[in-house]
Amino acid sequence: MADPLNPRRRRPSTVVIAVVIAIIAGITAALYFYWRDKGGDGTASAQTSSKGKGKKGGFDPNRPQPVIAEPARKGDINLYLSGLGTVVPLKTVTVRSRVDGELMRVNFNEGQMVKAGDVLAEIDPRPYQVMLQQAEGQLAKDEALLQNARIDLERYTTLFKQDSIAKQQVDTQASLVRQYEGTIKTDQSSVENAKLQLTYARITSPITGRLGLRQVDPGNIVHAGDAGGLVVITQLQPVSVVFTIPQDQLAPVMKRRDEKLPVEAWDRDNRNKVASGTLITVDNVVDPQTGTVKLKAEFPNQDNALFPQQFVNARMLIDTHHDVTTIPIAALQKGSQGNFVYVVKDDSTVTARTVQLGPQEGNRAEVTGGVQPGEVVVTDGLDRLREGMKVEASAQRAPLPVQQPAQKKGGRKKAQ
C-alpha cells in the first residue's frame, strides 16, 4: 500500500502539466481570434467599420448634419426699461380714537375690505351726550337773557326819546345786549363741540381699503393719544409700485414722462406678469450712493394681485421699433469679429454671417444688418457646424415678406 505521507506521491506528472498548458494556450488563441474578428485590432474589421460607423452613431463628415433652423422675419421690437420695485399703497392710515372712553363695539373683521365712512368701532357715547345737554341748556338760558336785554333796550330807547331817562342808561343797556350776544356765540360753539365729540364716539373709516389686525379689544379704555391706534387701513385699489432705473437711462423717460408710459409688474422670477399700469411720476433727485432714480407707477389692482411691500420686477415700455428684421436669440454666436449667425443657403449648406444687433425682447433680437427677412438661420446644433457644411434643416425658407411665426421644432424635413 502506498504511503500517503510520501511527498513524491503528491507531485503532478509531466503529462498532466503539459495537458493543462495546451488547454490554456488553446483558450487564449480562441479569445484572440474572436477579438480580432470583432474588430478589436482595427485591421480585420476595417471594411465593416468604414461602412457602418455613420449608421451606429459615429461622426460622418459626408453626411448632412441635422439642425433646427428658423427664418428671419419682419416684426415689432419693444424697448423696455426694467428695475426692481416695491408695491407701496397710495394711502396708509392708522385709525385712532379722537376721544377718551370705553370701547363698546368693534364692527369689523380683520382683513376686511371697507369703504370710506363705514363705522369701524363705537366708544361709550353717554359722557358726550351729557356734555351736549349741558351746552344746550346753557345756550337756552343765555338766549333768554339776551331776549330780555333787547326788550329793555327798546324800552330805554323810547324813554330817552321822551327825555325821561339819561343817555348813559341807554348806552349801558346796549352794551349788555352785545355782551349777551357774545355769550350766545360761545354757547353755540360749546353745543357744536359737544356734538362733534359725540360724533367722534363713532369711529369711521377715513379711506377705502383693506383692514389689518385689530390692536384693541372691546372693553378697553382708549385715549386720543394712544400710539398704536385701533387698526391700520391700506388702500389697495389703486396701488403704486416704486422702482428704480439707472441714471443713464433717465433721459428717454423724461422726454416722454407726460405720455403715461405703460408699466408692467412681473413676479420675482420674471416668469408671470402680475399687473399692468402707467407711470405717474419721476423722483426729483438721483440717489448718489446707487446712481439710480426712483419712479412711481400706478396700477388699478382690481384683482388685488399686488400686495403692500411685495417685491416685483417692473418693466416700462419706452419705445417700439416697427417693421424691423428679427431673429431668435438662440441663433446668435460670438466670435473674434463680433456676433454672427449660420445662414442656411439654397444648396443646404451653411455660411457664417456677421450681424449687427439692435434691442432684444424676449427670445428675439433685432438685426440691423447681415441678415435679410426670409433667410433661414440655425438655432440648434451649432456646435458641429463649419463653413460650407451641408445640413438637414427642420425649417424651410419662408417666402418674402415673412409674416407667419416660425415653424415648431420637431417636424424635420430632409433638405433637398
C-alpha positions in Angstrom: 0.0 0.0 0.0 1.3 3.5 -1.0 2.4 5.8 1.8 0.1 9.0 1.6 2.8 10.9 3.5 5.4 10.4 0.9 6.0 13.8 -1.0 6.9 12.0 -4.2 3.3 10.6 -4.4 1.8 14.2 -4.3 3.7 15.7 -7.3 1.7 16.0 -10.6 3.1 14.2 -13.5 4.7 15.8 -16.6 1.8 14.7 -18.8 -0.8 16.4 -16.7 1.2 19.7 -16.7 1.5 19.5 -20.5 -2.2 19.0 -20.9 -3.1 22.0 -18.8 -0.6 24.2 -20.7 -2.1 23.1 -24.0 -5.7 23.9 -22.9 -4.7 27.4 -21.7 -2.9 28.1 -25.0 -6.0 27.0 -26.9 -8.3 29.2 -25.0 -6.0 32.2 -25.4 -5.8 31.7 -29.1 -9.5 31.3 -29.4 -10.1 34.5 -27.5 -7.6 36.4 -29.6 -9.2 35.4 -32.9 -12.6 36.2 -31.6 -11.4 39.6 -30.5 -9.8 40.2 -33.9 -12.9 39.1 -35.8 -14.9 41.7 -33.8 -12.7 44.5 -35.0 -10.6 45.0 -31.8 -7.3 45.4 -33.7 -8.8 47.8 -36.3 -7.5 45.7 -39.2 -9.6 42.7 -39.7 -12.9 44.7 -39.5 -11.7 47.9 -41.2 -14.2 47.4 -44.0 -17.1 46.9 -41.6 -16.1 50.0 -39.6 -15.8 52.3 -42.6 -19.3 51.3 -43.8 -21.2 51.3 -40.6 -19.6 53.9 -38.5 -22.0 56.6 -39.5 -25.0 54.4 -39.0 -24.1 53.4 -35.5 -23.7 57.0 -34.1 -20.1 57.9 -35.2 -19.4 61.3 -36.8 -19.6 61.2 -40.6 -18.4 64.4 -42.3 -20.0 63.5 -45.6 -23.5 63.2 -44.1 -25.7 66.3 -43.8 -25.8 67.5 -40.2 -29.3 67.7 -38.6 -30.0 71.2 -37.3 -33.0 73.2 -36.2 -33.5 76.5 -38.1 -35.9 79.4 -38.3 -36.4 82.1 -40.8 -35.7 85.8 -40.0 -38.9 87.7 -40.2 -40.4 91.2 -40.0 -42.0 92.4 -36.8 -42.0 94.8 -33.9 -39.5 95.0 -31.1 -40.5 96.8 -27.9 -37.8 98.6 -25.8 -38.2 98.2 -22.1 -36.5 99.7 -19.0 -36.5 97.3 -16.1 -36.0 97.7 -12.4 -36.7 96.1 -9.1 -39.7 97.6 -7.5 -41.8 97.5 -4.3 -45.6 97.7 -4.0 -46.5 100.8 -2.0 -50.1 101.8 -1.0 -51.2 105.2 -2.1 -52.6 105.7 1.4 -51.9 104.1 4.7 -54.0 105.2 7.7 -53.7 104.2 11.4 -57.2 104.6 12.8 -57.1 106.2 16.3 -59.8 107.4 18.6 -60.3 111.2 18.9 -61.9 111.0 22.3 -61.4 109.1 25.5 -63.7 106.4 26.7 -64.6 102.7 26.9 -64.5 100.8 23.6 -68.0 99.4 23.4 -68.1 97.6 20.0 -65.9 96.7 17.1 -67.8 96.4 13.9 -65.2 94.9 11.5 -63.3 91.7 10.9 -59.6 91.6 10.4 -58.6 91.7 6.8 -62.0 93.0 5.7 -62.4 95.5 2.8 -64.1 98.7 4.0 -65.3 101.8 2.3 -64.8 105.4 3.4 -67.4 106.3 6.0 -68.0 102.7 7.3 -68.4 102.6 11.1 -65.5 100.6 12.5 -66.0 101.0 16.2 -68.0 102.7 18.9 -67.0 104.4 22.1 -69.3 104.8 25.1 -71.3 107.9 24.0 -73.1 108.7 27.3 -70.5 111.2 28.7 -70.6 113.2 25.5 -74.4 113.1 25.4 -74.4 114.7 28.9 -71.9 117.4 27.7 -74.2 118.2 24.8 -77.3 118.6 27.0 -75.4 120.9 29.4 -74.2 123.1 26.5 -77.7 123.2 25.0 -79.1 124.2 28.5 -76.6 127.0 28.9 -77.4 128.2 25.4 -81.1 128.3 26.2 -80.5 130.3 29.4 -78.3 132.9 27.7 -80.8 133.3 24.8 -83.5 134.1 27.4 -81.3 136.7 29.0 -80.5 138.2 25.6 -84.1 138.4 24.7 -84.9 140.3 27.9 -82.0 142.6 27.4 -83.2 143.6 24.0 -86.7 144.3 25.3 -85.2 146.6 28.0 -83.1 148.3 25.4 -86.2 149.1 23.3 -88.0 150.4 26.3 -85.0 152.6 27.4 -84.7 154.0 23.9 -88.3 155.1 23.9 -88.0 156.7 27.3 -84.8 158.5 26.2 -86.6 160.0 23.2 -89.3 161.3 25.7 -86.4 162.8 27.7 -87.4 160.6 30.6 -84.1 158.9 31.3 -80.4 159.7 30.8 -78.4 158.7 27.8 -76.0 156.7 29.9 -78.7 154.2 30.9 -79.5 153.6 27.3 -75.8 153.0 26.4 -75.3 150.7 29.3 -78.3 148.6 28.3 -77.0 148.4 24.7 -73.6 147.2 25.9 -75.4 144.5 28.0 -77.2 143.3 24.8 -73.9 143.0 22.9 -72.4 141.1 25.9 -75.3 138.5 25.8 -74.9 138.2 22.0 -71.2 137.3 22.5 -72.2 134.8 25.2 -74.7 133.2 22.8 -72.0 132.6 20.2 -69.8 131.0 22.9 -72.7 128.8 23.9 -73.4 127.8 20.3 -69.7 126.8 19.9 -70.0 124.7 23.1 -73.0 122.9 21.6 -71.3 122.3 18.3 -68.2 121.0 20.1 -70.3 118.6 22.2 -72.0 117.3 19.0 -68.6 116.8 17.4 -67.3 114.9 20.4 -70.4 112.7 20.3 -69.7 112.1 16.6 -66.2 111.1 17.4 -67.6 108.4 19.6 -68.4 106.6 16.4 -65.1 105.8 14.7 -65.4 105.6 10.9 -63.1 104.6 8.1 -61.4 107.6 6.5 -60.4 105.8 3.3 -61.4 102.8 1.2 -59.0 99.9 1.7 -58.1 96.7 3.5 -58.0 96.4 7.3 -55.1 94.9 9.1 -55.1 93.2 12.5 -57.1 94.6 15.4 -55.0 96.3 18.0 -57.5 96.8 20.8 -60.4 94.6 22.0 -63.8 95.8 23.2 -63.9 96.7 26.9 -60.6 98.6 26.9 -60.4 102.3 27.7 -59.0 104.1 24.7 -57.4 107.5 24.6 -56.9 110.0 21.8 -53.1 109.9 22.5 -52.8 106.1 22.0 -49.9 105.5 19.6 -50.9 102.1 18.4 -54.4 103.0 17.3 -57.3 100.6 16.7 -56.4 99.2 13.3 -54.4 100.1 10.2 -56.0 100.6 6.7 -54.1 100.4 3.5 -55.5 101.4 0.1 -55.1 98.7 -2.5 -57.2 100.0 -5.4 -55.4 101.6 -6.9 -51.9 100.8 -5.7 -48.5 102.1 -6.7 -45.1 100.5 -7.4 -41.9 102.3 -6.7 -38.9 101.1 -8.8 -35.5 102.3 -9.8 -33.6 102.7 -13.1 -30.0 103.7 -13.7 -29.5 107.4 -14.1 -28.0 106.8 -17.6 -31.5 105.7 -18.7 -33.3 108.7 -17.4 -33.1 110.9 -20.5 -35.6 109.0 -22.7 -38.0 108.7 -19.7 -38.0 112.5 -19.1 -38.7 113.2 -22.7 -41.9 111.1 -22.6 -42.9 111.4 -18.9 -46.1 113.2 -19.9 -47.3 110.3 -22.1 -48.3 108.0 -19.3 -45.8 105.3 -20.2 -47.1 101.7 -19.7 -45.5 99.8 -16.9 -45.8 96.0 -16.2 -45.3 94.3 -12.9 -43.8 90.8 -13.1 -43.1 88.3 -10.3 -39.7 87.8 -8.8 -38.8 85.1 -11.2 -39.8 87.2 -14.2 -42.0 84.4 -15.5 -45.5 85.7 -14.9 -47.0 89.2 -15.5 -48.9 90.2 -12.3 -50.5 93.6 -13.3 -50.4 96.4 -15.8 -50.3 100.1 -15.0 -48.9 103.5 -16.0 -46.1 105.8 -14.9 -47.3 108.7 -12.8 -44.1 110.4 -11.6 -40.3 110.5 -11.5 -38.3 111.5 -8.4 -36.5 114.8 -8.4 -33.1 113.5 -7.3 -30.6 110.8 -8.1 -29.5 108.6 -5.3 -25.8 109.4 -5.0 -25.0 106.0 -3.4 -26.5 103.8 -6.1 -26.7 106.1 -9.1 -30.4 105.3 -9.6 -33.6 107.3 -9.9 -36.9 106.3 -8.3 -40.1 106.1 -10.5 -43.6 105.5 -9.4 -46.3 103.7 -11.4 -50.0 103.3 -10.6 -51.9 100.1 -11.0 -55.7 99.6 -10.8 -55.2 96.3 -9.0 -58.8 95.3 -9.3 -57.9 91.6 -8.7 -55.7 92.5 -5.7 -52.8 90.8 -7.3 -50.4 93.3 -5.8 -49.9 93.4 -2.1 -48.2 96.1 0.0 -44.4 95.7 0.4 -44.4 93.0 -2.3 -41.2 92.8 -4.4 -41.9 92.8 -8.2 -39.9 93.4 -11.4 -41.1 96.5 -13.1 -40.9 96.8 -16.9 -41.6 100.1 -18.6 -42.3 100.3 -22.3 -40.2 103.3 -23.5 -40.4 102.8 -27.3 -41.3 100.4 -30.1 -39.3 99.7 -33.3 -41.9 98.8 -36.0 -41.4 96.6 -39.1 -37.8 95.5 -38.3 -35.9 92.3 -39.1 -35.8 89.9 -36.1 -34.1 86.6 -35.4 -34.1 84.2 -32.5 -31.5 84.9 -29.8 -30.6 81.2 -29.8 -29.1 81.7 -33.3 -26.5 84.3 -32.1 -22.9 83.2 -31.8 -19.9 85.3 -30.6 -16.6 85.3 -32.5 -13.5 87.4 -32.9 -15.3 89.6 -35.4 -18.3 90.1 -33.1 -21.8 88.5 -33.3 -22.5 86.1 -36.2 -25.1 83.5 -37.3 -25.1 80.5 -39.5 -27.3 81.1 -42.5 -28.7 78.1 -44.5 -28.3 78.7 -48.2 -30.3 77.3 -51.1 -28.0 74.3 -51.6 -28.5 73.3 -47.9 -25.0 74.5 -46.9 -24.3 76.9 -44.2 -22.3 80.1 -44.2 -21.2 82.3 -41.2 -22.7 85.8 -41.4 -21.7 88.7 -39.2 -24.7 90.6 -37.9 -25.3 94.0 -36.3 -27.8 93.8 -33.4 -30.4 96.2 -32.1 -32.5 95.8 -29.0 -33.8 92.5 -27.7 -37.2 91.4 -26.5 -38.0 88.0 -25.0 -36.3 85.4 -27.2 -35.9 87.5 -30.3 -33.4 90.3 -31.3 -33.5 93.0 -33.9 -30.8 92.8 -36.6 -29.9 96.0 -38.4 -27.6 94.3 -40.9 -26.2 90.9 -42.0 -29.5 89.0 -42.4 -32.5 89.7 -44.6 -36.1 88.7 -43.9 -36.8 85.2 -45.1 -33.2 83.9 -44.7 -33.0 80.8 -42.5 -30.7 80.9 -39.5 -29.6 77.9 -37.5 -30.9 77.9 -33.9 -29.8 74.5 -32.6 -27.0 72.1 -33.5 -24.5 74.9 -33.9 -21.5 73.2 -32.1 -20.6 71.0 -35.1 -21.2 73.5 -37.9 -18.3 74.7 -40.2 -18.3 77.0 -43.2 -19.8 75.3 -46.2 -21.1 72.2 -44.3 -24.2 70.5 -45.6 -27.1 70.5 -43.1 -30.5 68.9 -42.8 -32.7 71.7 -41.5 -36.1 71.3 -39.8 -37.4 74.6 -41.3 -37.8 75.7 -44.9 -37.0 79.1 -46.3 -40.1 81.3 -45.9 -41.3 83.5 -48.8 -40.9 87.3 -48.6 -42.3 89.0 -46.7 -42.3 86.7 -43.7 -45.4 87.4 -41.6 -46.1 84.0 -40.1 -44.4 82.7 -36.9 -41.5 80.2 -37.3 -42.4 76.5 -37.6 -42.3 74.5 -34.4 -39.4 72.2 -33.6 -39.9 68.5 -34.2 -41.3 68.1 -37.8 -37.9 67.6 -39.5 -37.8 67.6 -43.3 -34.8 66.5 -45.2 -33.0 69.1 -47.3 -33.4 68.6 -51.0 
